[in-house]
């Protein structure tokens, strides 16, 4: 019943079919170990060789297994990984088939290999399609070609094609098609790319073998000579094949990576170990793995004395749980360079005794080995992302007798009021030369705005200190960030782990703008969108005027006295919202009413006082249609004119569900303007509440 190997079943089971299987597409994490989950850590194992295996889905569903041995667990993991990779490859190579198969598997709840009228009704409601029972019955009979009372897969394919064709695109299709039946031939498709998408397929040889030809074959299918209307609709509304994001900006490392480290913005995390709030949430080693795999290049460890001479990490003087320092370093070794080869910075906040500081030094050396950058290494002299590939840098005091830059003597800048109490014992500490000897990102309290600092020096400030700099001495602080690094972290009152807007810090040239990764709020969504560039490698080259004093442009202070970054030259962005495709329900739920969507677009830029026509675009509401809403008319078009640096401006796209009380935030996308492509393009979307990628949802 599952020839495509799209589900995992377990038998025997008294559960219904749908509850005794997992969709391969939903597998999010595999973890081996007796402590892989709460359930597995409380199992009474009958054999010392037995080991636990956890399968977790992106929806939080967990399957817990007990394997006879580590070898069996490893073999099972490898098999599952192979199936997952195969499914993802199919989705990338044939997204049309993947989309239809995804709907089919969701609809076929009993695993019978066919759909009943009730199953079709359920999947349509889940797909946000509103249809009367009478119309549904009529449609069902129309596509039930063999009158079997059920829809087979090929019948469902024809049904899906019918509901996926967008009449709003018919005029554009006819402009390039030979006729309705023949469709768009290869040469006409190249004209479409040139005239509508502002792409320039090159000479005839490249047309026959280059990217334009590859795209035509992907859309039309191997051996076909034209693109049908259905294929044209799916192509335009696909955020995979027709993304608004330029692959030359986000699909590869486009920035040169041989400038000094302080000339880049660096994707950074604050109190990385926490899974929730700052006072009583659980500390998890997994949070480091997740941050690093997401492209984060600077993670934080708050280090304290643990039992039996074993250092621990937790949020001091709070009820947050404690985890071993050594376990975190093992996770860093495993995941640091899985998605990006560029250097990782471990920002240490050290509250340990001399003895346990020495232990930390030994752990870092023994676990990381040659990955650990030392001051004596040749790469330290160049200090660029390129020369430091696959190296881990330690941020702490280079001189053990100096104070920690963001703790001693700055009680207002401590992460929490509770941590401020740690200043006293820390001040009495004489330091640890063994730990300082492996530091390659040196904490430095500058008194001259970095005039005597080195590029590898760094100073930490709270968000409120940055606001103070922006009001009182923006030029001096910006110039400081041309000489050394700054690390910014949330103010202590953010005990719920909310985030501050990183744009102000970026506009002043701050490199390490640390956010609470566990909180998917607007600042974190902005950070995620900003660092899409460079293949999510975690490094973005700063604009020249934020890197070199000679090209620095005097900032403008708005009426609110907050610095707004200025780059000469007016920019105009014209956006028209046309269509939505397969929009989710709130929180991507499978239940609930059909949504009434509308779209809001905003331009987020460091410029404020000199902005013109920056009113957000807000479309009208489309009632009872989340599967294929369409927006037309004056509310769907907006022109944004503004003065800013192209590289520092982001387009925010948000989709809401109109409600009687508070409108639900359905999905979102943050796109760097520098990565935006012209033409008819599909904006990729994420679930607003969780950040989950929605592979088949888009806004055209």
ABEGO torsion letter per residue (X at the ends): XBAAGABBBBOBBABBAAAABBBAAABABBBBEAAABAAAAABBBABAABBBBBBBBAAGBBBBBBBABAAAAAAAAAAAAAAAAAAAAAAAABAAAAAAAAAAAAABAAGAGBBBAAAAAAAAAAAGBBBBAAAAAAAAAAABAAGAGBBBAAAAAAAAAAAABBAAAAAAAAAABABAAAEBBAAAAAAAAAAAAGBBBBBAAAAAABAAAAAAAAAAEBGBABBBAAAAAAAAABAAAABABBAAAAABBABBAABBAAABBBBBBBGAABABBAAABBBBAAAAAAAAAAGBABBBBBBBBBBGGBBBBBBBGBABBBBBAAAAAAAAAAAAAAABABBBBBBBBBABBAAAAAAAAAAAAAAAEAABBBAABAAAAAGBAAAABGBBBBBBBABAABBBAAABGBAAABABAAAAAAAAAAAABAEBAAAAAABABBBBBBAAGGAABBAABBBBBBAAAAAAAAAABAAAAAAAAAABBBBBBBBAABAAGBBBBAAAAAAAGBABBBBBAABBBAAAAAAAAAAABGGGAGBBBBBAAAABAAABBBBBBBAAGBBBBBBBEBBBBBBBBABBBGBBBBGGBABEBBBBBBBBBBBBBABAAABBGABBBBBBBBBGBAABBBBBEAAABBBBBBBBBAAABBBBBBBBBBBABBBBBABBBBBBAAABBBEBBBBBBBBAAAGBBBAABBBX
